[in-house]
Amino acid sequence: MSPLVLILLSVLAVGAVGLAFAPGMSGGGRADKRIKALSAGERAGGRKRRDDPKKKLSERRKSLQDILDEQSDTNKKNKRVSLKKKLAHAGMRVSVGAFWRNAVIFGSLVFIVAWATGVPLLFALVFGAAGTYVVPMWYVGRRTRKYQAKFLDEFPNAVEAIVRGIQSGMPLNESMRVVASEAKEPVKTEFTRLVEQQAVGKNMAEAVPILFERLPIAEVNFFVVVITVQQQSGGNLSEALGNLAVVLRNRKKMKAKVKAVSSEAKASAGIIGALPFVVTIMVSLVTPTYMVPMFTTPTGNLMLGIAAFMMAFGVFVMSKMIQFDY
């Protein structure tokens, strides 16, 4: 074999070995780069797909937190409300002007009766002022508590009726319309107002908060938050409202249990509060002249005033002791 052929074969052999062990010389480096880029893209895509549910959950939580913050701001604003809203909270359909007119008439009657029965003019004025403002506002507060309690008795049934309507294929507004037509008062009246708000062009997310404005209680707040979150973020509304109905019934049971446990304390407070008046009446029946100086002398009037203030303060403290937040 000639030296030239031997050199040529040697070069070819070295080149073949180089191509076998150095693929970068034949473009393998670019292929590796493409493979690495493709693998990185797949990992990024997989990570993005895996992060999507977390992102949605985070957005949902943020939406819920925004709604809760908005409801909290509304609650703070509702702590000091106007008389018009207080009358609405009590379910009273009287206007503000008519309410003050009736309050002034009642206070004037109290003043006239007190002055005609021999009460000094200063105390008669105090009684008249109390009859004009304190007694009417106490009546509004009492009506508000009774109205809210009556609403809460029927509210879980209304929520369950909405759940059954949604599960049967009815839209949410139609389910509320059924509740507005078939529920008991005052749920019927409040849901009728809710349906009327939708009839004038408001969507569900805008109409539902009006229910909380008229009934600023925790149970209604829960209902508003559930509806608002579902309207903004989606989700299984029937399941959420079903869970809410269970919560409402559990809160109702808890209220009944607390009422039963605190009944003894309430009875004791009633007896202690009524005892001074009962003793005064009994002493006056046994000895009619014994209590006369309390009403005819300045010292007796002063003592009556102090006693009335202490009694009012004691009744206030006892009422706070026997009231519980659920």
C-alpha positions as CSV (number, residue, x, y, z in Angstrom):
1,M,0.0,0.0,0.0
2,S,1.4,3.4,-1.0
3,P,2.1,6.0,1.8
4,L,-0.4,8.4,0.3
5,V,-3.3,6.0,0.5
6,L,-2.3,5.1,4.1
7,I,-2.3,8.8,5.1
8,L,-5.7,9.3,3.5
9,L,-7.2,6.3,5.4
10,S,-5.7,7.5,8.6
11,V,-7.3,10.9,8.2
12,L,-10.7,9.4,7.4
13,A,-10.4,7.1,10.5
14,V,-9.5,10.0,12.8
15,G,-12.4,12.1,11.3
16,A,-14.9,9.3,11.9
17,V,-13.8,8.9,15.5
18,G,-14.0,12.7,15.9
19,L,-17.5,12.7,14.5
20,A,-18.6,9.9,16.8
21,F,-17.2,11.4,20.0
22,A,-17.7,15.1,19.2
23,P,-21.3,15.6,17.9
24,G,-21.0,19.3,18.4
25,M,-19.0,19.5,15.3
26,S,-22.0,18.2,13.3
27,G,-24.6,20.5,14.7
28,G,-25.4,18.3,17.8
29,G,-24.8,21.4,20.0
30,R,-27.7,23.2,18.3
31,A,-29.9,20.2,18.7
32,D,-29.1,20.0,22.4
33,K,-29.9,23.7,22.8
34,R,-33.2,23.1,21.0
35,I,-34.0,20.1,23.3
36,K,-33.1,22.0,26.4
37,A,-35.2,25.0,25.3
38,L,-38.1,22.6,24.6
39,S,-37.8,20.9,27.9
40,A,-37.6,24.2,29.7
41,G,-40.7,25.4,27.9
42,E,-42.6,22.2,28.8
43,R,-41.5,22.6,32.5
44,A,-42.6,26.2,32.5
45,G,-45.9,25.3,30.8
46,G,-46.5,22.5,33.3
47,R,-45.6,24.8,36.2
48,K,-48.0,27.4,34.8
49,R,-50.8,24.9,34.4
50,R,-50.1,23.6,37.9
51,D,-50.2,27.2,39.2
52,D,-53.5,28.1,37.5
53,P,-55.7,26.5,40.2
54,K,-53.7,28.2,42.9
55,K,-53.9,31.5,41.1
56,K,-57.7,31.1,40.7
57,L,-58.0,30.2,44.4
58,S,-55.9,33.3,45.3
59,E,-58.1,35.5,43.2
60,R,-61.2,34.0,44.8
61,R,-59.9,34.6,48.3
62,K,-58.9,38.1,47.4
63,S,-62.4,38.7,46.0
64,L,-63.9,37.3,49.1
65,Q,-61.7,39.4,51.3
66,D,-62.6,42.6,49.4
67,I,-66.3,41.8,49.9
68,L,-65.8,41.1,53.6
69,D,-63.9,44.4,53.9
70,E,-66.7,46.2,52.1
71,Q,-69.3,44.6,54.4
72,S,-67.2,45.6,57.4
73,D,-67.1,49.2,56.3
74,T,-70.9,49.0,55.8
75,N,-71.3,47.7,59.4
76,K,-69.2,50.5,60.8
77,K,-71.4,53.0,58.9
78,N,-74.6,51.3,60.2
79,K,-73.5,51.7,63.8
80,R,-74.8,55.3,63.7
81,V,-77.8,55.4,61.5
82,S,-80.5,58.0,61.0
83,L,-84.0,57.7,62.5
84,K,-85.4,56.8,59.1
85,K,-83.2,53.8,58.9
86,K,-84.0,52.8,62.5
87,L,-87.7,52.8,61.7
88,A,-86.9,50.7,58.6
89,H,-84.9,48.3,60.8
90,A,-87.9,48.0,63.1
91,G,-90.3,47.3,60.1
92,M,-92.3,50.4,61.0
93,R,-93.9,52.1,58.0
94,V,-94.4,55.5,59.8
95,S,-92.6,58.5,58.5
96,V,-90.0,60.5,60.6
97,G,-92.4,63.5,60.9
98,A,-95.3,61.3,62.1
99,F,-93.0,59.5,64.5
100,W,-91.9,62.8,66.2
101,R,-95.4,64.1,66.2
102,N,-96.6,61.1,68.1
103,A,-93.6,61.3,70.4
104,V,-94.4,64.9,71.3
105,I,-98.1,64.1,71.9
106,F,-97.1,61.2,74.2
107,G,-94.6,63.3,76.1
108,S,-97.1,66.1,76.5
109,L,-99.6,63.7,77.9
110,V,-97.1,62.3,80.4
111,F,-96.2,65.9,81.5
112,I,-99.9,66.8,82.0
113,V,-100.7,63.7,83.9
114,A,-97.6,64.0,86.2
115,W,-98.3,67.7,86.9
116,A,-102.0,67.1,87.5
117,T,-101.2,64.4,90.1
118,G,-99.1,66.8,92.2
119,V,-95.6,66.0,90.9
120,P,-93.4,69.2,91.1
121,L,-93.0,71.1,87.8
122,L,-89.3,70.3,87.4
123,F,-89.9,66.5,87.7
124,A,-93.0,66.8,85.5
125,L,-90.8,68.4,82.8
126,V,-88.2,65.6,83.2
127,F,-91.0,62.9,82.9
128,G,-92.4,64.7,79.8
129,A,-88.9,64.9,78.2
130,A,-88.4,61.2,78.9
131,G,-91.8,60.5,77.3
132,T,-90.9,62.5,74.3
133,Y,-87.5,60.9,73.5
134,V,-86.5,58.0,75.8
135,V,-89.7,56.0,75.7
136,P,-90.2,56.3,71.9
137,M,-86.6,55.3,71.1
138,W,-86.9,52.4,73.6
139,Y,-90.0,51.3,71.7
140,V,-88.2,51.5,68.4
141,G,-85.3,49.4,69.7
142,R,-87.8,46.8,71.1
143,R,-89.7,46.6,67.8
144,T,-86.3,46.2,66.0
145,R,-85.3,43.2,68.1
146,K,-88.7,41.6,67.7
147,Y,-88.7,42.2,64.0
148,Q,-85.3,40.7,63.5
149,A,-86.1,37.7,65.7
150,K,-89.2,37.0,63.7
151,F,-87.2,37.3,60.5
152,L,-84.5,34.9,61.7
153,D,-87.2,32.3,62.6
154,E,-88.2,32.1,59.0
155,F,-85.0,33.0,57.2
156,P,-83.4,29.4,57.2
157,N,-86.6,28.1,55.6
158,A,-86.3,30.8,52.9
159,V,-82.7,29.9,52.2
160,E,-83.5,26.2,51.9
161,A,-86.4,27.1,49.5
162,I,-83.8,28.9,47.3
163,V,-81.5,25.9,47.4
164,R,-84.3,23.6,46.3
165,G,-85.2,25.9,43.5
166,I,-81.6,26.1,42.2
167,Q,-81.2,22.4,42.4
168,S,-84.4,21.9,40.4
169,G,-83.0,24.1,37.6
170,M,-84.6,27.4,38.4
171,P,-82.4,30.6,38.2
172,L,-81.6,32.5,41.4
173,N,-84.0,35.4,40.8
174,E,-86.9,33.1,40.1
175,S,-86.2,31.2,43.3
176,M,-86.2,34.4,45.3
177,R,-89.4,35.4,43.6
178,V,-91.0,32.1,44.9
179,V,-89.8,33.0,48.4
180,A,-91.2,36.5,48.1
181,S,-94.6,35.0,47.2
182,E,-94.8,32.0,49.6
183,A,-92.7,32.8,52.7
184,K,-94.1,34.1,55.9
185,E,-93.8,37.7,57.2
186,P,-91.4,39.5,57.5
187,V,-89.3,37.4,55.1
188,K,-92.0,37.8,52.4
189,T,-91.9,41.6,52.6
190,E,-88.1,41.9,52.6
191,F,-87.6,39.5,49.7
192,T,-90.4,41.3,47.8
193,R,-88.4,44.5,48.1
194,L,-85.4,42.5,46.8
195,V,-87.3,41.3,43.8
196,E,-88.6,44.8,43.1
197,Q,-85.0,46.1,43.1
198,Q,-84.2,43.6,40.3
199,A,-87.3,44.6,38.5
200,V,-86.1,48.2,38.2
201,G,-82.8,47.2,36.6
202,K,-80.4,46.3,39.4
203,N,-78.5,43.0,39.1
204,M,-78.3,40.5,42.0
205,A,-75.0,41.8,43.3
206,E,-76.4,45.3,43.6
207,A,-79.9,44.3,44.9
208,V,-78.8,41.9,47.7
209,P,-76.9,44.5,49.9
210,I,-80.1,46.4,50.3
211,L,-81.4,43.5,52.3
212,F,-78.5,44.0,54.7
213,E,-79.1,47.7,54.9
214,R,-82.6,47.0,56.2
215,L,-81.6,44.1,58.4
216,P,-78.0,44.7,59.7
217,I,-77.6,41.3,61.4
218,A,-74.9,38.7,61.0
219,E,-77.1,36.0,59.4
220,V,-78.2,38.4,56.6
221,N,-74.5,39.5,56.2
222,F,-73.6,35.8,55.6
223,F,-76.3,35.5,52.9
224,V,-75.2,38.7,51.2
225,V,-71.5,37.6,51.1
226,V,-72.4,34.2,49.7
227,I,-74.5,35.7,46.9
228,T,-72.1,38.4,46.1
229,V,-69.1,36.1,45.9
230,Q,-71.0,33.7,43.7
231,Q,-72.0,36.5,41.3
232,Q,-68.5,37.8,41.0
233,S,-66.4,34.6,41.2
234,G,-68.8,31.8,40.3
235,G,-69.0,28.5,42.2
236,N,-71.7,26.0,43.3
237,L,-74.3,28.3,44.7
238,S,-76.7,25.6,45.9
239,E,-73.9,23.9,48.0
240,A,-72.9,27.3,49.5
241,L,-76.4,28.2,50.4
242,G,-77.1,24.7,51.7
243,N,-74.1,25.1,54.1
244,L,-75.4,28.6,55.0
245,A,-78.8,27.1,55.9
246,V,-77.1,24.6,58.2
247,V,-75.2,27.4,59.9
248,L,-78.3,29.5,60.3
249,R,-80.1,26.6,62.0
250,N,-77.2,25.9,64.3
251,R,-77.1,29.5,65.3
252,K,-80.8,29.4,66.0
253,K,-80.3,26.3,68.2
254,M,-77.5,28.1,70.0
255,K,-79.8,31.1,70.7
256,A,-82.5,28.9,72.1
257,K,-79.9,27.2,74.3
258,V,-78.5,30.5,75.6
259,K,-82.1,31.7,76.2
260,A,-82.8,28.7,78.3
261,V,-79.6,28.9,80.3
262,S,-80.1,32.7,81.0
263,S,-83.8,32.5,81.9
264,E,-83.0,32.2,85.6
265,A,-80.8,35.3,85.5
266,K,-83.5,37.2,83.6
267,A,-86.1,36.1,86.2
268,S,-83.9,37.3,89.0
269,A,-83.3,40.6,87.3
270,G,-87.0,41.1,86.8
271,I,-87.7,40.4,90.5
272,I,-85.0,42.7,91.7
273,G,-86.1,45.5,89.4
274,A,-89.7,45.2,90.4
275,L,-89.1,44.9,94.2
276,P,-88.8,48.7,95.0
277,F,-92.1,49.4,93.2
278,V,-93.9,46.5,94.9
279,V,-92.6,47.5,98.3
280,T,-93.7,51.1,97.8
281,I,-97.2,50.1,96.7
282,M,-97.6,47.6,99.6
283,V,-96.4,50.2,102.2
284,S,-98.7,52.8,100.8
285,L,-101.6,50.4,101.1
286,V,-100.8,49.5,104.7
287,T,-99.9,53.1,105.8
288,P,-101.1,55.6,103.3
289,T,-99.4,58.6,105.0
290,Y,-96.0,56.9,105.3
291,M,-94.7,57.8,101.8
292,V,-96.4,61.2,101.6
293,P,-93.3,63.2,102.6
294,M,-91.4,61.7,99.7
295,F,-93.7,63.5,97.3
296,T,-94.5,66.7,99.3
297,T,-91.1,67.8,100.6
298,P,-88.0,69.0,98.7
299,T,-85.8,66.5,100.5
300,G,-88.2,63.7,99.6
301,N,-88.3,64.8,96.0
302,L,-84.5,64.8,95.9
303,M,-84.4,61.3,97.3
304,L,-87.0,60.1,94.8
305,G,-84.9,61.6,92.0
306,I,-81.7,59.9,93.3
307,A,-83.6,56.6,93.7
308,A,-85.0,56.9,90.2
309,F,-81.5,57.5,88.7
310,M,-80.1,54.5,90.7
311,M,-82.9,52.3,89.6
312,A,-82.5,53.3,86.0
313,F,-78.7,52.6,86.2
314,G,-79.3,49.3,87.9
315,V,-81.8,48.2,85.3
316,F,-79.4,49.2,82.5
317,V,-76.5,47.2,84.1
318,M,-78.8,44.1,84.6
319,S,-80.1,44.3,81.1
320,K,-76.5,44.3,79.7
321,M,-75.6,41.3,82.0
322,I,-78.4,39.2,80.7
323,Q,-77.9,40.0,77.0
324,F,-75.5,37.9,75.0
325,D,-73.9,38.1,71.5
326,Y,-74.2,34.9,69.5
